[in-house]
Every structure is written in C-alpha cells, then in structure tokens.
C-alpha cells in the first residue's frame, strides 16, 4: 500500500490506518453499540495482513477497552504496526467522562495507556481535544516532556484549530493533527489544512466516510434499528433528518461515480479525502473481518476532475 511521511517525523505510514474507536464496545457515552472482541481482533489481523502499518486508538474508547483489545490483537504478532493513541479525556468510577489537560493527569494517562497497550513506548501520542482551552499550553508542555523522557516517540493533537496549533507550536513542534474530514464535513479546508501543509504537520483525517454513513449500507430502517447506545442515533446530526435523506442521495451519486472505477461508495468517499496533498492518511474503522478488505482499494483510487466536480456540484446544489 502507498505510504506517506507523517509531517516532520520519521514515520512512513500507509495512507489507510486501522481506526479502533468502534471496537471499544458498548456502555459508554460515544459507543457504537456492543462489539465482539473476537471480531475486533480478527479485523485488526486482517488489516495488518493487507499491509496496514498503523493503528489509531484512544484511552477513552470503551474507557480503556479499545487499547486492551489492540494489545491482545498484537500479542505475538511478527509484523507489529505503529500504535497511536490519545489522552486528555478521563473518566470516573461512574463512567462519566471529563476533560483534563493538567500535566499530572497527562503523565498518569500515558502510564495507563502504556500498561493497557503493553508497550514500552507509544509511537504517536495525541491530545484528544483542546479542552479546557485555557490549559492547552500546560498539556502540550507535558506531552513534550513525555517525548524527552522516551515514553512516546512523537506528539500530536486531535481536533485543534489553526490558532491553537500556533499557540502550542511555540512550546514544541507538532508532529500531526487528527481532524474530522469528509465530503460532508469540510470545516478544515479554509484554514486548518493550509496551516498544517505550510508548517509540515502531518494530517490524519478521521471519519472519512462520516461514521459509515457514506458506505452505501444505510437505510431509514437500519437507522431506526440502531441500539440505544450507538452514538450516531442521537448525537450525530448527519444521521438526523433532513440531512440523513440528503446524505443518502449523495451516496447514490457516489455509487454512480464508483461504478466508473469499479469502486464502492465508501472507497470513493475515502479517496476523496486523500486527494489533497495536505492530507497524509485516513483512518478507516472495521468491526468485522472483510470490512477493511472491501475498503482497501480506496488507498490507490484516483478520482478524476470530473468525479470531484460532480461531487462538488451535488453539495452546492444540496447545502445543509
């Protein structure tokens, strides 16, 4: 699979990486419903066997469970991938999630992630959210110390804007940004992507298929049947009307574009995010074997100017 250098680091990462959000399982605020760990492990193994060389997870996914599943999947694997995880989301015994960027908290979170992941060093450690915003300098300074101590190889952030990247960049270089990006969520295009490109900050986009919405597998009936603890049902506005119906019409357009390339709508959606030089790679989640294999061709799919123009035309004619 095609690889690209992640910003100013020495990491050459495949353009698709395995996303471990959904495999955190059910029973927490941003769950995707229940999940069989055996399916999760088999899905990770499939992605690695297909050539993927990095996994992205976070401490908060499943309140530690995702990291534990990743560790089990990598146990005794010869082709161990790079492992990326995140901090700055904490939880209590009632499973209530909080926001913290205090130095002591970040140090403790790092030690906990190292233990759950069963590794001596984390390849890329990221601040999950810039919250509370007044503490991002303290949090980033703590991240820089973890790098100096050899606990982590590289440090990055997720969900930061350009002004926040500028603030923390004065303390230590930012290796990467992980923002949401899809053809129906394009907030990063005006300022964030240009900033990252000009400052040699790698960009790893998440939700390129808008949490699975652009795969072509959705119907109103499937949405109605989602379990109560699937966050998409109530907390993701793109799954709510009238956007849901608009997005299903977009998927029909992606099917037509994909047919010209022998590609699926999901592959087209991922390839669309990778079309920009500022985007290093995209995170692709999978919950069952076979799902990652189906999406793998997106890494080598080149959309034509006509394809991109057709998508742009639809979005302009059907605004939010």
C-alpha positions in Angstrom: 0.0 0.0 0.0 1.1 3.5 -0.7 2.9 5.2 2.2 3.5 8.9 3.0 5.8 10.6 5.5 3.9 11.9 8.6 4.9 15.6 8.8 8.4 16.2 10.2 8.6 12.7 11.8 10.5 9.7 10.6 7.2 7.7 10.3 6.2 6.5 6.9 2.6 5.4 7.3 0.2 3.7 4.9 -2.4 6.0 3.5 -5.1 3.9 5.3 -4.8 3.1 9.0 -7.0 1.0 11.3 -9.3 3.0 13.5 -10.2 1.5 16.8 -13.0 3.7 18.1 -15.9 1.4 17.4 -14.1 -1.7 18.8 -14.2 0.0 22.3 -17.5 -1.7 22.7 -20.8 -0.6 24.3 -21.8 1.1 27.5 -20.1 4.5 27.3 -21.1 7.9 26.1 -19.8 7.6 22.5 -20.2 3.9 21.9 -21.1 2.3 18.6 -23.2 -0.4 20.3 -21.9 -3.8 21.6 -18.9 -5.4 20.0 -17.4 -8.9 19.9 -13.7 -8.7 20.8 -13.0 -11.7 18.7 -14.4 -9.9 15.6 -12.3 -6.8 16.6 -9.1 -8.9 16.8 -9.8 -10.7 13.6 -10.4 -7.3 11.9 -7.1 -5.9 13.1 -5.3 -9.0 11.9 -6.9 -8.7 8.5 -5.8 -5.1 8.2 -2.2 -5.9 9.1 -2.1 -8.8 6.8 -3.2 -6.5 4.0 -0.3 -4.2 4.7 -1.6 -1.5 7.0 1.2 -0.4 9.3 -0.5 1.7 12.0 -3.5 1.6 14.4 -5.1 4.6 15.9 -6.9 4.3 19.2 -7.6 6.4 22.3 -7.8 5.8 26.1 -11.4 6.9 26.2 -12.6 4.5 23.5 -14.5 2.0 25.6 -12.9 3.6 28.7 -9.7 1.8 28.2 -11.2 -1.3 26.5 -10.1 -0.4 22.9 -6.4 -0.1 24.0 -6.7 -3.5 25.7 -8.2 -5.1 22.6 -5.4 -3.7 20.5 -2.8 -5.2 22.8 -4.5 -8.6 22.6 -4.6 -8.3 18.8 -0.8 -7.5 18.6 0.3 -10.2 21.1 3.0 -12.3 19.4 2.4 -10.6 16.0 5.6 -10.6 13.9 4.5 -7.6 11.8 3.7 -5.2 14.6 2.3 -1.9 13.5 2.9 1.6 14.8 0.4 2.3 17.6 -1.1 5.8 18.0 -3.3 6.7 21.0 -4.7 9.8 22.7 -5.1 11.4 26.1 -7.0 14.3 27.8 -10.3 12.5 28.2 -10.6 11.0 31.7 -13.4 9.1 33.5 -14.5 8.2 37.0 -16.0 5.1 38.6 -19.4 6.1 37.4 -18.1 6.0 33.8 -18.6 9.8 33.5 -16.2 11.3 31.0 -14.3 14.5 31.9 -11.8 16.9 30.2 -8.4 17.4 31.6 -5.1 18.9 30.3 -3.2 19.2 33.6 0.3 17.9 33.5 -0.1 15.4 36.3 -3.2 13.9 34.6 -1.4 13.5 31.2 1.5 11.8 32.8 -0.8 9.4 34.6 -2.8 8.8 31.5 0.3 8.0 29.5 1.4 5.4 32.1 -2.0 3.8 32.0 -2.1 3.6 28.2 1.4 2.1 28.1 0.2 -0.6 30.5 -3.0 -1.3 28.6 -1.2 -1.4 25.3 1.6 -3.5 26.7 4.3 -1.4 25.1 7.4 0.4 26.3 6.8 3.5 24.1 3.9 4.9 22.2 4.7 5.8 18.6 2.4 8.8 18.4 0.7 10.3 21.5 -2.0 12.8 20.8 -4.1 15.3 22.9 -7.6 14.2 22.0 -9.4 17.5 22.4 -8.2 21.1 23.1 -10.3 21.2 26.3 -10.3 23.1 28.5 -8.8 25.6 26.0 -7.0 27.6 28.7 -4.9 24.6 29.6 -3.6 23.6 26.2 -0.1 25.1 26.8 0.2 23.1 30.1 -0.9 20.0 28.4 1.4 20.4 25.5 4.4 21.1 27.7 3.6 17.8 29.5 3.5 16.0 26.1 6.9 17.4 25.2 8.3 16.1 28.5 7.0 12.7 27.8 8.8 12.7 24.4 12.0 13.9 26.1 11.7 11.0 28.6 11.3 8.5 25.8 7.7 7.5 26.8 6.5 8.5 23.4 8.2 8.8 20.1 6.2 11.7 18.6 3.5 14.0 19.8 0.4 15.4 18.0 -3.1 16.6 18.6 -6.6 16.0 17.5 -9.5 18.4 16.9 -7.3 21.6 17.2 -7.8 24.7 15.1 -5.1 26.7 13.4 -4.9 29.3 16.2 -4.5 26.5 18.8 -1.8 24.8 16.7 0.1 28.2 16.6 -0.1 28.5 20.3 1.3 25.1 21.2 3.8 25.2 18.3 5.8 27.8 20.3 6.4 25.2 23.0 7.3 22.2 20.9 6.9 21.1 17.3 3.5 19.5 16.4 4.0 16.2 14.5 0.4 15.7 13.4 -3.2 16.8 13.6 -6.1 14.4 13.6 -9.3 16.3 12.4 -12.6 15.1 11.2 -12.9 15.3 7.4 -15.3 14.1 4.8 -17.1 15.5 1.8 -20.0 16.4 4.2 -17.8 17.8 6.9 -15.3 20.2 5.4 -14.5 22.7 8.2 -10.8 22.1 8.0 -10.4 23.2 4.4 -10.2 27.1 4.7 -7.5 27.5 7.3 -6.5 24.3 9.2 -5.3 22.2 6.2 -3.3 25.1 4.7 -1.7 25.7 8.1 -0.7 22.1 8.5 0.6 21.9 5.0 2.7 25.1 5.4 4.1 24.0 8.8 4.9 20.4 7.9 2.3 19.0 10.3 1.0 15.6 9.2 -2.7 15.4 8.8 -4.5 12.1 9.6 -8.2 12.5 9.0 -10.9 10.6 10.8 -14.5 9.7 9.8 -13.7 10.0 6.0 -17.0 8.0 5.4 -18.8 10.2 8.0 -19.1 7.4 10.6 -20.0 4.9 8.0 -22.8 7.0 6.5 -21.2 7.1 3.1 -20.6 3.4 2.7 -23.9 2.8 0.8 -25.2 0.4 3.5 -27.7 2.8 5.2 -31.4 2.9 5.0 -34.0 4.6 7.3 -34.8 1.1 8.6 -31.2 0.4 9.6 -31.0 3.8 11.3 -34.2 3.1 13.3 -32.8 -0.3 14.4 -29.6 1.1 15.9 -29.1 0.1 19.5 -29.7 2.8 22.2 -26.0 3.1 23.0 -24.9 3.8 19.4 -23.9 7.4 19.5 -24.9 8.0 15.8 -28.6 7.6 16.5 -28.9 10.8 18.7 -25.6 12.6 18.7 -24.5 12.8 15.1 -26.5 15.4 13.2 -25.7 13.9 9.8 -27.8 10.9 10.8 -30.8 13.2 11.6 -33.4 14.5 9.2 -33.3 16.4 6.9 -29.5 15.7 6.5 -29.9 12.0 6.6 -32.1 11.9 3.4 -29.8 14.4 1.7 -26.8 12.2 2.5 -28.5 9.1 1.1 -29.0 11.0 -2.1 -25.3 11.8 -2.1 -24.5 8.1 -1.7 -26.5 7.4 -4.9 -24.2 9.9 -6.7 -21.1 8.1 -5.2 -22.4 4.8 -6.4 -22.6 6.2 -10.0 -19.0 7.6 -9.7 -17.8 4.4 -8.2 -19.3 2.4 -11.0 -17.0 4.1 -13.5 -14.0 2.9 -11.4 -15.2 -0.4 -10.2 -15.4 1.1 -6.7 -17.8 1.2 -3.9 -19.3 4.5 -2.4 -17.1 4.0 0.7 -14.0 3.7 -1.4 -14.9 6.9 -3.3 -15.5 8.8 0.0 -12.1 7.8 1.4 -10.3 8.5 -1.9 -11.9 12.0 -1.9 -10.3 12.9 1.4 -6.9 11.6 0.2 -7.0 13.8 -3.0 -5.4 16.8 -1.2 -1.6 17.0 -0.7 -2.2 18.3 2.8 -3.8 15.0 3.9 -1.3 12.4 4.9 -3.6 9.5 5.6 -7.2 8.5 6.6 -8.4 6.4 9.5 -10.7 3.5 8.5 -12.7 1.6 11.1 -13.7 -2.0 10.8 -15.8 -4.2 13.2 -15.8 -7.5 11.3 -13.4 -9.3 9.0 -14.0 -8.4 5.4 -14.8 -4.8 6.0 -11.3 -3.5 5.8 -10.5 -5.6 2.8 -13.5 -4.1 1.0 -12.3 -0.6 1.6 -8.6 -1.2 0.9 -8.7 -0.2 -2.8 -9.5 3.4 -1.7 -5.8 3.8 -1.0 -5.0 3.6 -4.7 -8.1 5.1 -6.2 -7.6 8.4 -8.1 -10.7 10.4 -8.7 -10.8 12.4 -11.9 -11.5 16.2 -12.0 -15.0 15.3 -13.4 -15.6 13.0 -10.5 -14.7 15.7 -8.0 -16.7 18.3 -9.9 -19.7 16.1 -9.8 -19.5 15.7 -6.0 -18.9 19.4 -5.6 -21.9 20.2 -7.8 -24.2 18.0 -5.7 -23.0 19.5 -2.5 -23.5 23.1 -3.8 -27.0 22.2 -5.1 -27.9 20.5 -1.8 -26.4 22.5 1.0 -27.0 21.8 4.7 
